[in-house]
Amino acid sequence: MTNVHKNHTTEFKTKHVIDTMPNQSDIDRRNRSLMAFTLLTGG
C-alpha cells in the first residue's frame, strides 16, 4: 500500500497569512475576510 502525503497548512501559517494581508481600505478588508473564510472552511 502506498502512503500518500498531502500538504496542508497549519493554524499558525493560516493566521500568519491573514495577519500579514493589508487592511487599509474596504477592498483590502474584503479580501482579507474572503481569504479567512476560505481557509477556515476548507474551501
Backbone bond lengths (Angstrom), bond angles and torsions (degrees), N, CA, C in turn:
res aa  C-N    CA-C-N  psi(-1)  N-CA   C-N-CA  omega(-1)  CA-C   N-CA-C  phi
1 M - - - 1.452 - - 1.527 108.26 -
2 T 1.311 116.48 137.01 1.451 122.30 -179.40 1.520 110.32 -88.53
3 N 1.333 115.58 133.43 1.462 120.87 176.62 1.525 107.76 -90.62
4 V 1.316 116.72 115.60 1.463 121.90 -178.15 1.524 108.29 -98.98
5 H 1.341 115.90 123.19 1.467 121.47 178.20 1.518 108.43 -97.84
6 K 1.327 116.07 122.18 1.460 120.47 178.83 1.521 108.81 -103.84
7 N 1.327 115.82 133.70 1.459 120.39 176.31 1.517 109.46 -74.77
8 H 1.303 115.71 139.83 1.456 120.81 176.60 1.518 108.98 -148.01
9 T 1.305 115.42 159.07 1.455 119.55 179.30 1.520 109.71 -93.77
10 T 1.298 114.98 149.32 1.451 120.04 176.04 1.525 109.07 -89.28
11 E 1.321 116.47 165.00 1.458 119.96 177.07 1.526 110.49 -60.61
12 F 1.333 116.61 -36.21 1.461 120.86 179.45 1.523 111.34 -63.13
13 K 1.336 116.60 -45.52 1.467 120.55 179.50 1.523 110.79 -64.14
14 T 1.315 116.77 -41.67 1.453 121.33 179.44 1.523 110.56 -61.33
15 K 1.329 117.08 -47.49 1.464 121.43 179.46 1.527 110.44 -63.02
16 H 1.329 116.98 -39.79 1.464 121.15 179.67 1.535 110.73 -61.37
17 V 1.323 116.65 -45.32 1.469 120.59 -179.92 1.521 110.36 -60.92
18 I 1.318 117.07 -46.79 1.463 120.74 -178.37 1.528 110.81 -66.72
19 D 1.337 116.75 -42.02 1.467 120.12 -179.24 1.518 113.73 -65.95
20 T 1.338 117.68 -29.67 1.464 120.20 -176.96 1.529 113.12 -90.55
21 M 1.323 117.56 -5.62 1.464 119.71 177.23 1.528 109.62 -72.42
22 P 1.322 117.36 144.55 1.468 119.67 178.58 1.526 110.73 -65.19
23 N 1.337 115.79 150.83 1.470 119.81 178.39 1.530 111.25 -144.59
24 Q 1.322 115.56 38.17 1.459 120.61 -177.71 1.526 113.10 -82.25
25 S 1.313 117.47 -37.51 1.462 120.48 -176.27 1.527 110.27 -112.17
26 D 1.321 115.21 171.39 1.469 120.18 176.74 1.524 110.90 -60.66
27 I 1.321 117.02 -39.16 1.470 121.34 179.21 1.524 110.19 -64.33
28 D 1.345 117.39 -44.02 1.468 121.23 178.00 1.523 110.91 -59.63
29 R 1.323 116.79 -44.18 1.468 120.64 -179.81 1.527 111.21 -66.96
30 R 1.340 116.08 -36.58 1.468 119.50 176.08 1.521 110.52 -63.09
31 N 1.341 116.46 -47.03 1.462 121.12 -179.99 1.529 110.93 -60.86
32 R 1.303 116.14 -42.20 1.466 121.28 179.21 1.537 110.58 -62.88
33 S 1.315 116.33 -43.17 1.465 120.80 178.39 1.518 111.66 -63.92
34 L 1.331 116.60 -42.40 1.465 119.88 179.00 1.525 111.57 -64.53
35 M 1.329 116.64 -39.58 1.465 120.52 178.02 1.523 110.46 -64.78
36 A 1.322 116.69 -45.29 1.468 120.62 179.54 1.533 110.41 -61.19
37 F 1.323 116.93 -45.33 1.450 120.79 179.93 1.521 110.92 -61.02
38 T 1.322 116.25 -45.77 1.473 121.05 -179.11 1.532 111.08 -62.57
39 L 1.314 117.03 -46.29 1.466 120.29 -178.75 1.521 112.22 -67.40
40 L 1.321 117.32 -39.69 1.458 120.85 -177.21 1.519 113.74 -74.37
41 T 1.324 116.95 -27.81 1.467 119.55 -179.12 1.518 112.44 -95.76
42 G 1.332 116.72 -3.16 1.460 119.97 178.52 1.517 113.01 76.43
43 G 1.314 116.69 18.75 1.481 121.75 -177.99 1.442 110.63 -78.34
